[in-house]
């Protein structure tokens, strides 16, 4: 089976707003962009710089429940979505749990990176900034420090940086 993480049927219309959110709050429905309900955002996207001082044109791709449906690869995890610009590729794992260890989110993100490496190795090399975000709505506004050794091992293995927080800043 072939997967297409860049299939436009799973992408929302590009957005260049300075501030918006990503939600994944309805069971059985894919994650999506929301501009109007900040209290419901699992992740806040701050699109601070881009071309000519305007925000980047950002594509949101729903991975879970779109690129990968629940019945496909049932024993492999996948994250909720992906944000891309001409130079950024950010993977987002969205949670809404009071008690959750950041390692639980990394398992889903690592699996998604493995899918991307398997199905899109050439496309990955086009992105200058690659990062995974573990976003937990219950811990909104809290920044977790990632151990330098884990950060280095993760980057050496996957060529992605790790961020465990709800604010996603594109600069």
C-alpha positions in Angstrom: 0.0 0.0 0.0 1.3 3.5 -0.9 0.6 6.5 1.3 0.7 10.1 0.1 1.3 12.6 2.8 1.2 15.4 0.3 -2.2 14.5 -1.2 -4.3 17.7 -1.4 -7.5 15.8 -0.6 -6.2 15.8 3.1 -5.0 19.4 3.0 -6.9 22.5 4.0 -6.7 25.7 2.0 -3.4 27.4 2.7 -3.6 30.0 5.5 -1.3 32.9 6.1 -3.0 34.4 9.2 -0.7 35.5 12.0 -2.6 33.4 14.6 -4.8 30.3 14.4 -5.2 27.0 16.1 -5.4 23.3 15.3 -8.2 21.2 16.8 -8.8 17.5 17.2 -11.8 17.4 19.4 -14.4 15.2 17.8 -14.0 11.5 17.9 -13.8 10.0 14.4 -13.1 13.3 12.7 -9.8 14.4 11.4 -7.9 17.4 13.0 -8.6 20.8 11.5 -7.7 24.5 11.5 -9.8 26.8 13.7 -9.5 30.6 13.6 -12.2 31.6 16.1 -12.2 29.5 19.3 -8.8 29.8 21.0 -10.0 28.1 24.2 -10.6 24.9 22.1 -7.2 24.9 20.3 -4.9 21.9 21.1 -2.1 23.8 19.3 -1.7 27.5 18.7 0.1 28.5 15.5 2.0 31.8 15.5 2.8 32.6 12.0 5.2 35.5 12.8 7.4 35.9 9.8 7.4 34.9 6.2 7.9 36.4 2.8 7.8 40.2 2.8 7.1 40.4 6.5 3.7 38.6 6.0 3.0 35.2 7.5 4.0 32.1 5.6 1.4 30.3 3.5 0.9 27.3 5.6 -0.7 24.0 4.5 -2.3 21.8 7.2 -2.5 18.2 6.3 -4.7 15.8 8.4 -2.7 12.6 8.8 -4.8 10.6 11.2 -8.2 9.8 9.8 -7.3 11.1 6.3 -3.8 10.2 4.9 -4.0 7.1 7.2 -7.4 5.8 8.2 -7.9 3.7 11.3 -7.9 0.4 9.5 -4.6 1.1 7.6 -1.5 -0.1 9.4 -3.4 -0.9 12.6 -0.3 -1.6 14.7 1.6 1.5 13.7 0.9 4.9 15.3 0.5 8.2 13.5 0.2 11.8 14.5 -2.8 14.0 13.9 -1.3 16.4 11.3 1.4 18.2 9.5 2.1 21.9 8.9 4.2 22.7 5.8 5.5 25.9 4.2 8.2 26.1 1.5 10.8 25.5 4.1 9.1 24.0 7.2 7.7 20.6 7.9 6.2 20.2 11.4 4.4 17.1 12.6 1.8 17.5 15.3 0.6 15.0 18.0 -2.4 16.5 19.8 -3.5 15.3 23.2 -6.0 16.4 25.8 -5.0 14.6 28.9 -4.1 15.8 32.4 -1.6 12.9 33.0 0.5 12.2 30.0 4.3 11.7 29.6 5.9 13.4 26.6 7.4 10.0 25.6 3.9 8.8 24.9 3.5 11.5 22.2 7.0 10.8 20.8 6.0 7.2 19.9 3.3 8.5 17.6 5.6 11.1 16.1 8.4 8.7 15.5 6.1 6.3 13.7 4.9 9.1 11.4 8.5 10.1 10.6 9.1 6.5 9.7 6.1 6.6 7.3 7.4 9.8 5.7 10.9 8.2 5.3 9.3 5.1 3.8 7.0 6.9 1.3 8.6 10.4 0.8 12.4 10.3 1.4 13.1 12.7 -1.5 10.4 15.3 -0.4 11.8 15.4 3.2 15.1 16.7 1.9 13.3 19.8 0.6 12.6 21.1 4.0 15.1 23.2 6.0 13.2 23.2 9.3 11.8 19.8 10.4 10.3 19.5 13.9 7.9 17.4 15.8 5.5 18.9 18.3 3.8 17.1 21.1 0.9 19.4 22.1 -1.2 18.6 25.2 -4.3 20.9 25.5 -4.5 20.1 29.3 -1.0 21.5 29.7 -1.5 24.6 27.5 1.1 27.3 28.0 3.5 24.9 29.7 6.9 24.4 28.1 8.7 21.1 28.7 12.5 21.0 28.5 13.7 18.2 26.4 16.9 16.6 27.6 19.9 17.6 25.4 20.9 14.0 25.0 17.4 12.9 23.8 17.2 15.9 21.5 20.6 15.0 20.0 19.7 11.3 19.6 16.4 12.1 18.1 17.9 14.6 15.6 20.8 12.3 14.7 18.3 9.4 14.0 15.4 11.3 12.3 16.8 14.8 11.4 13.8 16.3 13.2 13.9 18.5 16.3 11.6 17.9 19.2 9.3 20.5 20.9 6.7 19.5 23.6 4.4 22.5 23.9 1.2 23.9 22.5 2.7 27.0 20.8 4.1 26.5 17.3 6.1 29.5 16.1 7.1 29.8 12.5 10.0 32.2 12.0 
